[in-house]
Amino acid sequence: MSLAFNLSPEAALAEFDALTARRFEARAAPLAEEVAQNVPIYGAEACLEAMAPPGGRARLLKEWAGVLGSGPGVLVLRGALGDHATIDAATAAFEAIIAREAADSAGQGDHFAAAGANDRVWNALQKLCAEDPALFARYFGNPLIAAVCEAWLGPHYQMTAQVNLVRPGGAAQEAHRDYHLGFQPADEAARFPEAVHLLSQHLTLQGAIAHCDMPVESGPTKILPFTQLFGPGYLLAGEPEYRDRFEARCIQLPLAKGDAIFFSPALFHAAGENRSADIRRMANLLQISSAFGRAMESVDRATMCRQLYPALLGLQRGGAIGAEACDAAIAAAAEGYAFPTNLDTDPPLGGRAPESQAALMRRALAEAMTAEAFEAALAAREAARAP
């Protein structure tokens, strides 16, 4: 395999060693509460306070973008979901889905562990919305999670989620990078030019919400800060010398229930082994895509909009959800980008882009459309977009 980025094997290893020897200074993340093992830790309440003054949100998002891009590539939000009743309700919903799917599939297990060791709920985003739209609104109606997504990807991002439940004895993963190029074999990734290798990590953001306390023995994600900066990493992450270095230098941060970790998809990382005696480690793994990229999972967002709108309308009328939380829930469910579309039947009248699903949903709530009126408007919007 030819090595890209004009580096010899020796020079590549030297660059990797230099990157992983870096130290992240707390002054580079002034809004963080602390820096632990090169990872800035942010408190949810402090972040909400920092976002309140004029310009405060922009300052926080700029700091997060720097941490994820040129910094260690990872950050933690303590208490990102501070409402444990909502987390517990979502856990119960996910466990019910797991039980149903296990009965239907005879317990096929997860993609990196033996049957019975792990359970994975693919497209947990849409499944939670179908299971309990009001719970979905409370869970994903989170301004902080929306802010992290926007810090890295900008507006109109596409949320997807996969729940992972790892029982005691669940195996560890090997070091890897994630979607897009991280999901290609090295020989296939080598066909893409260097510019695409540098672009790939800017198209997605990885995250995980802890649904239980996760001490190190339960196997929280192993990460190696600064490795998102290693140019040929998509080609070399699977090579033995790099995996050996990863295992020798990686860190694991314990998480509490409701904490969230976010990191660049190019960061070398791997789920840890669950060495605990009795911890069923459950995390909701978020993979968020740029409006300009392709999400990994197919999501029926029109159906989600139909399911979610009456719940949001009721929560809004009852004063149970604020404007920022409502926007965050819409961003998680609806398509925020107007393209691709059929410009013959869906021309951008009055602007450069037609109305998106998310924009329609926000307008419907502002106008207090009935659920029936919203469904009709959504159906007309989807028909106009069809080829």
C-alpha positions in Angstrom: 0.0 0.0 0.0 1.4 3.3 -1.0 1.6 5.9 1.8 -0.1 9.2 1.1 0.9 12.6 2.4 4.5 12.2 1.2 5.6 10.5 4.4 7.9 7.6 4.7 6.8 4.9 7.2 9.4 6.2 9.6 8.4 9.8 9.2 4.7 8.9 9.7 5.5 7.1 13.0 7.5 10.0 14.1 4.7 12.4 13.4 2.2 10.2 15.2 4.5 10.0 18.2 4.9 13.8 18.3 1.2 14.4 18.1 0.4 11.9 20.9 3.0 13.5 23.1 1.2 16.9 23.0 -0.3 18.4 26.1 -3.5 20.5 26.1 -3.2 23.6 28.2 -6.3 24.7 30.2 -5.9 28.3 29.0 -6.9 27.1 25.5 -10.3 26.2 26.9 -11.2 29.0 29.3 -14.8 28.0 29.6 -14.0 24.4 30.7 -14.2 23.5 34.3 -11.0 21.4 34.1 -8.7 19.5 31.8 -8.4 15.8 32.6 -5.8 13.7 30.7 -5.8 16.3 27.9 -9.6 16.4 27.7 -11.5 19.6 28.5 -14.5 18.9 30.8 -17.4 21.3 30.6 -20.2 21.7 33.1 -23.7 21.9 31.6 -25.0 24.6 33.9 -21.8 26.7 33.4 -22.2 26.3 29.6 -25.8 27.4 29.7 -24.8 30.5 31.7 -21.9 31.2 29.3 -24.4 31.1 26.3 -26.8 33.5 27.9 -25.1 36.9 27.3 -25.0 38.5 23.8 -22.2 36.8 21.9 -21.8 34.1 24.5 -23.1 31.2 22.4 -20.8 32.2 19.6 -17.8 32.3 21.9 -18.5 28.9 23.3 -19.1 27.3 19.9 -15.8 28.8 18.7 -14.0 27.3 21.7 -15.6 23.9 21.0 -14.7 24.0 17.4 -11.1 24.7 18.3 -11.0 21.8 20.8 -12.4 19.3 18.2 -10.4 20.6 15.3 -6.9 21.7 16.3 -7.0 20.7 20.0 -7.3 17.2 21.5 -10.3 16.4 19.3 -12.6 15.5 22.2 -14.6 17.1 25.0 -16.9 16.0 27.8 -20.2 17.7 28.9 -20.9 16.9 32.5 -24.6 16.7 33.1 -25.5 17.2 29.5 -28.8 15.5 30.3 -29.4 16.6 33.8 -33.0 15.3 34.0 -32.4 11.7 35.1 -36.1 10.9 34.9 -35.9 11.5 31.1 -32.8 9.4 30.8 -34.4 6.6 32.8 -37.6 6.7 30.7 -35.4 6.6 27.5 -33.5 3.7 28.9 -36.7 1.8 29.6 -37.9 2.6 26.0 -34.6 1.3 24.5 -34.7 -1.8 26.6 -38.2 -2.6 25.4 -37.0 -2.1 21.8 -34.0 -4.4 22.5 -36.3 -7.1 23.9 -38.6 -7.0 20.9 -35.8 -7.0 18.4 -34.0 -9.8 20.2 -37.2 -11.9 20.1 -37.6 -11.2 16.4 -33.9 -11.9 15.5 -33.1 -14.7 18.0 -30.5 -12.5 19.6 -27.9 -11.9 16.9 -25.9 -9.5 19.1 -23.8 -6.6 18.1 -21.3 -6.2 15.3 -18.1 -6.5 17.5 -19.1 -9.0 20.2 -20.5 -12.5 20.5 -24.3 -13.0 20.6 -25.6 -12.2 24.1 -22.7 -10.0 25.1 -23.9 -6.7 23.5 -27.1 -5.4 22.1 -27.3 -2.7 19.5 -30.4 -0.6 18.5 -29.9 0.7 15.0 -31.7 3.9 14.1 -32.6 4.5 17.7 -33.4 8.0 16.8 -36.5 7.1 14.7 -37.4 4.2 17.0 -37.6 6.4 20.1 -39.7 9.0 18.2 -42.1 6.2 17.2 -42.2 4.7 20.7 -42.8 8.0 22.6 -42.8 11.3 20.7 -43.1 13.4 23.8 -40.1 11.6 25.4 -38.2 12.1 22.2 -38.9 15.9 22.5 -37.7 16.0 26.1 -34.6 13.9 25.4 -33.4 15.5 22.1 -34.7 19.0 23.0 -31.4 19.8 24.4 -29.8 23.1 23.6 -26.3 22.0 24.7 -26.2 19.0 22.4 -27.5 21.1 19.6 -24.8 23.6 20.3 -22.0 21.1 20.1 -23.4 19.7 16.9 -23.6 23.2 15.4 -20.1 24.1 16.7 -18.5 21.4 14.5 -21.0 21.0 11.6 -23.0 24.3 11.4 -26.8 24.5 11.1 -29.1 22.0 9.4 -27.1 18.9 10.6 -28.6 15.4 10.4 -28.9 13.5 13.7 -28.7 9.7 13.8 -28.3 7.5 16.9 -27.5 3.9 17.8 -27.9 2.5 21.3 -25.3 0.1 22.5 -25.8 -2.1 25.6 -22.6 -3.9 26.7 -22.9 -6.5 29.5 -20.1 -7.6 31.7 -17.6 -9.5 29.6 -18.4 -7.5 26.5 -15.3 -7.3 24.4 -13.3 -4.2 23.5 -13.0 -2.8 20.0 -9.7 -2.3 18.1 -8.5 1.2 17.5 -10.2 2.8 14.5 -11.5 6.0 12.9 -15.2 6.4 12.0 -17.4 7.3 9.0 -16.9 8.3 6.2 -13.4 7.1 5.3 -13.0 5.2 8.5 -15.6 2.8 7.3 -13.6 2.0 4.1 -10.9 -0.7 3.8 -7.5 0.9 3.7 -7.0 0.0 0.0 -10.3 1.7 -0.9 -9.5 4.7 1.3 -6.2 5.0 -0.5 -8.1 5.7 -3.8 -9.3 9.0 -2.4 -7.1 12.1 -2.7 -5.4 13.7 0.3 -7.9 16.6 0.3 -10.8 14.1 0.9 -8.8 12.5 3.8 -8.6 16.0 5.4 -12.3 16.7 4.6 -13.8 13.5 5.9 -13.6 14.4 9.6 -15.4 17.7 9.0 -18.5 15.9 7.7 -19.5 14.1 10.9 -19.3 14.3 14.7 -19.3 11.4 17.1 -21.0 11.5 20.5 -22.2 9.3 23.3 -24.7 9.9 26.1 -24.2 7.8 29.2 -27.3 6.1 30.4 -25.7 4.8 33.5 -22.6 5.6 35.6 -19.6 4.3 33.6 -16.5 3.8 35.8 -13.3 2.8 33.9 -13.8 -0.9 34.6 -17.1 -0.8 32.7 -15.2 0.1 29.5 -16.0 3.7 28.5 -14.6 4.6 25.1 -10.8 4.5 24.8 -9.4 7.6 23.1 -6.0 9.0 22.1 -6.1 12.8 22.0 -4.7 14.7 19.0 -4.8 11.7 16.7 -7.4 13.4 14.5 -4.5 15.6 13.3 -2.6 12.7 11.9 -3.0 13.1 8.1 -2.6 9.4 6.9 -4.6 8.1 9.9 -7.4 6.6 7.7 -4.8 4.5 6.0 -2.8 3.5 9.0 -5.2 3.1 11.9 -5.4 -0.6 11.4 -1.7 -1.2 11.2 -0.2 -3.2 14.1 2.4 -0.6 15.2 -0.3 2.1 15.4 -2.8 -0.1 17.3 0.0 -1.0 19.7 0.8 2.6 20.3 -2.9 3.3 20.8 -3.2 0.6 23.5 -0.1 1.9 25.3 -1.2 5.6 25.3 -5.0 5.7 25.1 -7.0 7.1 28.0 -10.5 6.3 29.4 -12.6 8.9 31.2 -15.2 7.7 33.6 -18.7 9.1 32.9 -21.7 9.6 35.1 -25.3 9.1 34.0 -26.3 12.0 31.9 -22.7 13.0 30.8 -21.9 13.2 27.1 -18.7 12.9 25.2 -18.1 14.3 21.8 -15.2 13.7 19.5 -13.9 14.0 16.0 -14.6 10.9 13.9 -10.9 11.0 12.9 -9.8 10.6 16.6 -8.3 7.1 17.1 -10.8 5.4 19.5 -12.3 2.1 20.5 -15.0 0.9 22.9 -13.4 -0.6 26.0 -13.9 -4.0 27.5 -16.6 -4.3 30.2 -14.5 -5.8 33.0 -17.1 -5.0 35.7 -19.0 -7.7 37.6 -22.5 -6.2 37.2 -22.6 -3.0 35.1 -24.7 -3.1 32.0 -23.1 -0.3 30.1 -25.6 1.6 28.0 -24.8 4.5 25.8 -26.7 6.3 23.1 -24.2 6.7 20.4 -24.8 9.8 18.3 -23.5 10.2 14.8 -24.3 13.6 13.5 -23.7 14.5 9.8 -23.2 17.8 8.0 -26.0 19.1 5.9 -23.6 18.8 3.0 -22.7 15.1 3.6 -24.4 11.7 3.6 -25.6 10.3 6.9 -24.8 6.6 7.6 -28.4 5.6 8.4 -31.5 6.0 6.4 -34.1 7.8 8.5 -37.7 8.4 7.6 -37.7 12.0 8.7 -41.2 12.8 7.3 -42.7 10.1 9.5 -40.8 11.4 12.5 -42.1 14.9 11.8 -45.7 13.6 11.7 -45.2 11.7 15.0 -43.3 14.5 16.8 -45.4 17.6 15.8 -48.5 16.9 18.0 -46.2 16.2 20.9 -44.3 19.5 20.4 -47.5 21.4 19.9 -48.9 20.0 23.2 -45.7 20.7 25.1 -45.5 24.2 23.7 -49.1 25.0 24.6 -48.5 23.7 28.1 -45.3 25.7 28.5 -43.4 22.5 29.1 -40.8 23.2 26.4 -38.9 26.4 25.7 -38.0 27.8 22.3 -34.4 26.6 22.3 -35.3 23.1 23.4 -38.1 23.0 20.8 -35.6 24.0 18.1 -33.1 21.3 19.3 -35.8 18.6 19.1 -36.8 19.8 15.6 -33.1 19.7 14.5 -32.8 16.2 15.7 -35.9 14.9 13.9 -36.5 17.0 10.7 -34.4 17.6 7.6 -33.0 21.1 7.9 -31.5 21.4 4.5 -33.7 22.0 1.5 -31.6 20.0 -1.0 -31.7 17.8 -3.0 -35.1 18.6 -4.4 -37.1 18.7 -7.6 -36.6 22.2 -8.8 -39.4 21.9 -11.5 -42.0 21.3 -8.8 -40.3 22.8 -5.8 -38.7 26.0 -7.1 -37.0 28.4 -4.6 -39.6 31.1 -4.8 -38.8 34.2 -2.8 -35.2 33.0 -2.1 -32.5 30.7 -3.1 -33.9 27.6 -1.4 -37.3 26.1 -0.9 -38.7 25.6 2.6 -37.1 22.6 4.5 -38.9 20.2 6.7 -37.5 21.9 9.8 -38.5 25.3 8.6 -42.0 24.1 7.9 -42.2 22.6 11.3 -41.1 25.8 13.0 -43.6 27.8 11.0 -46.4 25.4 11.8 -45.7 25.7 15.5 -45.5 29.5 15.3 -48.9 29.5 13.5 -50.3 26.8 15.9 -51.4 24.7 13.0 -53.5 21.7 13.9 -51.8 18.3 13.5 -54.0 17.6 10.5 -53.1 20.9 8.8 -49.4 20.2 9.5 -49.7 16.7 8.0 -51.3 18.1 4.9 -48.6 20.8 4.5 -45.9 18.2 5.1 -47.4 15.9 2.5 -47.5 18.7 0.0 -43.9 19.6 0.8 -42.8 15.9 0.2 -44.8 15.6 -3.0 -43.1 18.7 -4.4 -39.7 17.4 -3.6 -40.3 14.0 -5.3 -38.5 13.3 -8.6 
